[in-house]
Amino acid sequence: MSVWALGINHNTAPLDLRGRFAFALDQIAPTLSGLRAALGAANPHRRVESAIISTCNRTEVYCAGEQSALDHTMRWLAQSGGVSTDLLRSHAYVLEDGTAARHAFRVASGLDSMVLGEAQILGQMKDAVRAAESAGALGSTLNQLFQRSFAVAKEVRTSTEIGAHSISMAAAAVRLAGQIFEDLGKTRVLFIGAGEMVELTATHFAARNPASMAIANRTLERGEHLASRFGAQVLRLAELPERLHEFDIVVSCTASTLPIVGLGAVERALRKRRHRPMFMVDLAVPRDIEPEVKALQDVYLYTVDDLATVVQTAQASRQAAVEQAEAIIDAGVQSFMHWLDQRDPQHGVVPLIRQIHEQTEQWSAIELARARRRLARGEDVEAVLQALSRGLSRKMLHGTMAELRTGDPQAREATARTASRLFLRSQSKKPL
């Protein structure tokens, strides 16, 4: 069995390219169906397991099958994003077997994130696994890979200080806003979206006691639920063009595939504000705010990539924790690869174990059928049971006994040692 992964993230691809490959959670199932159909078109790659992890910082495809199909997977992903295979390949990373496992473990542990040690990625990975499982795309190999990833991530977070003193994207947004406005207590803050990132960012801003907060969301009920936590107003997305000027700070993070806040809306808002500054943070991939907005005077627009330098400030001081985490990951990778090697159809022990179980079940079925026939004829029960026991023993020992009686002396000696170890276990435990 082969495991492979490919993806793009904040280190390898610009924001606009990542936006082409952003999949909302409800898109995962049909997307996986398309991937499996594409791989199934090539006969050697049938019955491929697959999963997709898509966040604001990364999109990654994980697969497992009898043979690696990296090229097929690359072509499919490029087509799904509407770009050439060469362009995607120039920004993508491709991983196989041990390196793929190591990457998954590092991602789950927060070591590959823009925010070192971030906790949100683990929940996002678990959501992706559940989506793949619901779509029927997850098999034993990928399930084992991800479950081991979660276990390693838990050990990293409990055994190291990898997440200590980290600066989150939300905290970075508050810090930057404080550089523009002297007193955040006098600002009015608008949040567009009602997901996990908006909730986290709203929590950080609420701690600074702004003058007012508002939540704008496509689903009014969900917006009201979040707004009730912070005593915030609730807006419909349709109200944004007319009310945007009311807010000093705008933070947006939705799953929309098209921009929600356009250049024209911001220009009109600035005129109504008489060019008082606006601080805007676009944490969405693809973008929620048109990139042209950044060129306007009196607008300070930051994207998720713009915050990268801010959130990396404490990384050097946590190098010791990183080294500890990498050691834990090394052990996890070795364990997973051992598990994978055991299932190799040619050299692994698991296929042999399955064959042995199947053989013994066949022998048992034969002897049981024979015993039932003798019992039906009215033969003595004790005699039938003894015959059943002898029949099973002879079938199971026949091959070993034949090897001990035939072959060259060297082969018989090796067989004898193996047979002694396997069948004379009670004697081997006796003291010398």
C-alpha positions in Angstrom: 0.0 0.0 0.0 1.3 3.5 -0.9 0.4 6.8 0.7 0.8 10.1 -1.1 -0.1 13.7 -0.5 0.2 17.0 -2.3 -0.8 20.5 -1.4 -0.1 24.2 -1.3 0.1 26.4 1.7 1.1 29.8 2.9 4.8 29.0 2.5 4.5 27.8 -1.1 1.7 29.7 -2.9 0.4 33.2 -2.9 -3.0 34.1 -1.5 -4.9 34.4 -4.8 -3.7 31.0 -5.9 -4.7 29.3 -2.7 -8.1 30.9 -3.1 -8.6 28.8 -6.3 -8.3 25.6 -4.3 -10.3 26.5 -1.2 -13.1 24.0 -0.6 -15.9 24.7 1.9 -16.7 21.7 4.2 -20.0 21.0 2.3 -18.0 20.8 -1.0 -15.7 18.1 0.3 -17.9 15.1 -0.4 -18.7 15.9 -4.1 -15.1 16.9 -4.6 -13.8 13.6 -3.3 -16.2 11.8 -5.6 -14.7 13.6 -8.5 -11.2 12.8 -7.4 -11.9 9.1 -6.9 -13.6 9.0 -10.3 -10.6 10.6 -12.0 -8.2 8.2 -10.3 -10.4 5.2 -11.0 -10.2 6.0 -14.8 -6.7 4.7 -14.6 -7.0 1.0 -14.0 -4.0 0.6 -11.7 -5.4 3.2 -9.3 -8.8 1.8 -8.5 -10.2 1.8 -5.0 -8.1 4.8 -3.9 -8.7 6.2 -0.4 -8.7 10.0 -0.3 -9.2 13.0 2.0 -9.0 16.8 1.5 -7.9 19.3 4.1 -8.8 22.9 3.2 -8.2 25.9 5.4 -7.3 29.5 4.9 -3.6 28.6 4.9 -3.6 25.3 3.0 -5.3 22.8 0.7 -3.9 19.3 0.9 -5.0 16.1 -0.8 -4.2 12.8 0.9 -4.5 9.4 -0.9 -3.7 5.8 -0.3 -3.8 2.9 -2.9 -2.0 -0.1 -4.2 0.2 2.2 -6.3 1.1 5.9 -6.0 -0.8 8.1 -8.4 0.8 11.5 -7.7 0.8 12.6 -11.4 -2.9 11.8 -11.8 -3.7 13.5 -8.5 -1.8 16.6 -9.5 -3.6 16.9 -12.9 -7.0 16.5 -11.2 -6.2 19.2 -8.6 -4.9 21.6 -11.3 -8.1 21.1 -13.3 -10.3 21.6 -10.3 -8.6 25.0 -9.7 -8.6 26.0 -13.3 -4.9 26.4 -13.6 -2.2 24.5 -15.6 -0.5 21.5 -14.1 2.9 23.2 -14.5 1.7 26.3 -12.5 0.3 24.2 -9.7 3.4 21.9 -9.6 5.7 25.0 -9.3 3.9 25.9 -6.0 2.9 22.5 -4.7 4.7 20.0 -2.4 4.4 16.3 -3.2 5.0 13.7 -0.5 5.0 9.9 -0.3 4.8 7.3 2.5 7.0 8.3 5.4 7.3 12.0 4.3 3.6 12.2 3.8 3.0 10.8 7.3 5.5 13.2 8.8 3.8 16.1 7.2 0.4 15.1 8.4 1.7 14.7 12.0 3.4 18.1 11.8 0.2 19.8 10.5 -1.9 18.2 13.2 0.6 19.3 15.8 0.6 22.9 14.6 4.3 22.8 13.5 3.4 23.7 9.9 1.1 26.5 10.6 1.6 30.3 10.2 1.0 30.5 14.0 3.3 28.0 15.5 1.4 25.6 17.7 -2.0 26.8 16.7 -4.9 24.7 18.1 -7.5 25.3 15.4 -5.8 23.2 12.7 -6.4 20.0 14.7 -10.2 20.6 14.7 -10.1 21.4 11.0 -8.3 18.2 10.3 -10.9 16.2 12.3 -13.7 17.9 10.3 -12.0 16.9 7.1 -11.6 13.3 8.2 -15.3 13.1 9.2 -16.3 14.6 5.8 -14.1 12.0 4.0 -15.6 9.2 6.1 -19.2 10.4 5.4 -18.4 10.4 1.7 -17.2 6.8 1.8 -13.7 7.9 0.7 -11.8 6.9 3.8 -10.2 3.4 4.2 -8.2 1.6 6.8 -4.9 3.2 5.7 -5.8 6.8 5.8 -7.9 6.3 8.9 -4.9 4.9 10.6 -2.7 7.8 9.4 -5.1 10.5 10.7 -5.9 8.8 14.0 -2.2 8.5 14.6 -1.8 12.1 13.6 -4.4 13.1 16.3 -2.7 11.0 18.9 0.7 12.5 18.1 -0.7 16.0 18.2 -2.2 15.3 21.6 1.1 14.1 22.9 2.9 17.1 21.5 0.5 19.6 23.1 0.6 17.8 26.5 4.3 17.0 26.6 5.7 20.3 25.2 5.1 24.0 25.4 4.8 24.3 21.6 1.7 26.5 21.9 2.9 28.6 24.8 3.0 32.4 24.3 2.0 32.1 20.7 0.4 35.1 19.0 -2.8 34.2 17.2 -4.1 35.8 14.0 -6.9 37.3 16.2 -4.4 38.8 18.6 -2.3 40.1 15.8 -5.3 41.9 14.3 -6.1 43.6 17.6 -2.4 44.6 18.0 -2.4 46.2 14.5 -5.7 48.0 15.1 -4.2 49.5 18.3 -1.4 51.0 16.2 -4.0 52.9 14.1 -6.5 53.9 16.7 -5.2 55.5 19.9 -8.2 54.2 21.9 -9.9 51.0 20.8 -12.6 51.7 23.4 -13.9 54.4 21.0 -14.0 52.2 17.9 -17.0 50.5 16.3 -16.1 47.0 15.0 -17.9 45.0 12.4 -17.4 41.2 11.9 -18.5 39.6 8.6 -19.1 35.9 9.1 -19.9 33.8 12.2 -17.4 30.9 12.0 -14.7 29.8 14.4 -12.1 32.5 13.2 -14.6 35.3 13.6 -15.6 34.1 17.0 -12.0 34.0 18.1 -11.3 37.4 16.7 -14.4 38.9 18.3 -13.4 37.5 21.6 -10.0 39.3 21.4 -11.7 42.6 20.4 -14.4 42.3 23.0 -11.6 42.2 25.7 -10.6 45.8 24.6 -14.2 47.0 25.2 -14.9 48.8 21.9 -17.8 51.3 21.7 -19.9 48.8 19.7 -19.7 45.5 17.9 -21.8 44.1 15.1 -22.1 40.7 13.3 -23.1 40.5 9.6 -23.8 37.0 8.4 -25.6 35.2 5.5 -27.6 33.2 8.0 -29.2 35.6 10.5 -29.9 32.9 13.1 -26.2 31.9 13.4 -25.2 35.6 13.5 -27.7 36.2 16.3 -26.3 33.3 18.3 -22.7 34.7 18.1 -23.8 38.3 18.7 -25.6 37.3 21.9 -22.3 36.3 23.4 -20.9 39.8 23.0 -23.9 42.0 23.1 -23.4 42.9 19.5 -25.8 44.0 16.8 -26.8 41.7 14.0 -26.8 42.8 10.3 -27.8 41.1 7.1 -25.2 41.0 4.4 -27.5 43.0 2.2 -27.3 45.9 4.6 -23.5 46.2 4.4 -23.3 48.7 1.4 -25.4 51.2 3.3 -24.0 50.7 6.8 -20.3 50.1 6.1 -19.4 53.7 6.9 -20.5 53.3 10.5 -17.6 51.1 11.4 -13.9 51.9 12.1 -12.8 48.3 12.1 -14.0 45.5 9.7 -12.9 41.9 10.1 -14.1 39.4 7.6 -13.8 35.6 7.3 -16.5 33.7 5.4 -16.6 30.8 3.0 -17.9 32.9 0.1 -16.3 32.1 -3.3 -16.7 35.8 -4.3 -15.8 39.1 -2.6 -18.4 40.4 -0.2 -17.0 43.9 0.2 -16.2 45.6 -3.1 -14.1 48.6 -4.0 -17.1 50.8 -4.7 -18.7 50.1 -1.4 -15.6 51.1 0.5 -15.2 54.3 -1.6 -18.7 55.3 -0.7 -18.1 54.5 2.9 -15.0 56.6 3.0 -16.8 59.6 1.5 -19.5 59.3 4.2 -16.8 59.0 6.9 -15.1 62.1 5.5 -12.0 60.0 5.1 -11.6 59.0 8.7 -9.4 55.9 8.6 -10.8 52.3 8.3 -8.9 49.3 9.5 -9.9 46.1 7.6 -8.7 42.5 8.1 -9.5 39.9 5.4 -8.9 36.5 6.9 -10.8 34.6 4.2 -9.4 32.4 1.4 -10.6 33.2 -1.2 -10.7 36.9 -0.4 -13.8 38.5 1.1 -12.6 42.1 0.4 -11.5 43.1 -3.1 -7.7 43.5 -3.2 -8.0 46.9 -5.0 -9.3 48.3 -1.7 -5.7 48.3 -0.4 -4.8 51.1 -2.8 -7.3 53.5 -1.3 -6.1 56.3 1.0 -7.4 56.1 4.6 -7.8 52.3 4.4 -5.5 49.9 6.1 -6.2 46.5 4.6 -4.4 43.3 5.9 -4.8 39.8 4.5 -4.0 36.6 6.2 -0.6 36.6 4.6 0.1 40.2 5.8 -0.2 39.1 9.4 2.5 36.4 9.0 5.4 38.5 10.2 3.4 39.6 13.3 2.5 36.1 14.4 6.0 34.7 14.0 7.6 36.9 16.6 7.9 34.3 19.4 9.0 31.4 17.3 12.7 31.5 18.1 12.1 31.3 21.9 10.2 28.1 21.4 12.9 26.2 19.5 13.4 23.8 22.3 9.7 22.9 22.3 9.9 22.4 18.5 12.8 20.0 18.9 10.8 18.0 21.5 7.8 17.9 19.2 9.9 16.7 16.2 11.2 13.8 18.3 7.6 12.8 19.2 6.7 13.0 15.5 9.8 10.9 14.5 8.6 8.1 16.8 5.0 8.4 15.4 6.3 8.2 11.8 8.3 5.1 12.5 5.4 3.4 14.2 3.1 4.2 11.2 5.6 3.0 8.6 6.0 -0.3 10.6 2.2 -0.7 10.5 2.2 0.1 6.8 5.1 -2.3 6.0 3.3 -5.2 7.7 0.4 -4.8 5.2 2.6 -5.0 2.1 1.0 -7.6 -0.2 4.4 -9.1 -1.1 6.6 -8.6 2.0 4.2 -7.8 4.9 3.1 -10.3 7.5 -0.6 -9.2 7.6 -1.5 -10.8 4.3 0.2 -14.0 5.5 -1.7 -13.8 8.8 -5.0 -13.5 6.9 -4.1 -16.5 4.7 -3.3 -18.6 7.8 -6.6 -17.6 9.4 -8.5 -18.5 6.2 -6.7 -21.9 6.0 -7.4 -22.8 9.6 -11.1 -21.8 9.2 -11.3 -24.1 6.2 -9.8 -27.0 8.2 -12.1 -26.3 11.1 -15.1 -26.3 8.8 -14.1 -29.7 7.2 -13.6 -31.4 10.6 -16.8 -29.9 12.1 -18.8 -31.1 9.1 -17.3 -34.6 9.5 -18.1 -34.6 13.3 -21.7 -33.6 12.7 -22.2 -36.4 10.2 -20.8 -38.9 12.7 -23.0 -37.5 15.5 -26.0 -37.7 13.2 -25.3 -41.4 12.7 -25.4 -41.9 16.4 -21.7 -42.5 17.1 -20.3 -42.0 20.6 -19.8 -38.3 21.4 -16.5 -38.8 23.2 -15.1 -40.7 20.2 -16.3 -38.0 17.8 -14.7 -35.2 19.8 -11.4 -37.1 20.0 -11.5 -37.7 16.2 -12.2 -34.0 15.7 -9.2 -33.0 17.9 -6.9 -35.4 16.1 -8.1 -34.3 12.6 -7.4 -30.6 13.4 -4.0 -31.4 14.9 -2.9 -33.4 12.0 -3.9 -30.8 9.5 -2.2 -28.0 11.3 1.0 -30.0 11.9 1.2 -31.8 8.5 3.3 -29.2 6.8 5.8 -28.8 9.6 6.2 -32.6 10.0 6.8 -33.0 6.3 9.5 -30.4 6.3 11.2 -32.1 9.3 11.3 -35.4 7.4 12.6 -34.1 4.1 15.1 -31.7 2.7 18.8 -31.2 3.4 20.1 -31.3 7.0 20.6 -27.5 7.1 17.0 -26.9 6.1 15.7 -29.5 8.6 17.8 -27.9 11.4 16.3 -24.4 10.6 12.8 -25.9 10.6 13.4 -27.7 13.8 14.5 -24.5 15.6 11.4 -22.7 14.3 9.1 -25.6 15.2 10.5 -25.7 18.7 10.0 -22.0 19.2 6.4 -22.1 17.9 5.1 -25.4 19.3 7.2 -26.1 22.4 6.5 -22.7 24.1 5.7 -24.3 27.5 9.0 -26.1 27.6 11.0 -23.0 26.6 9.7 -21.3 29.8 11.1 -24.0 32.1 14.3 -23.0 34.0 17.5 -24.5 32.7 
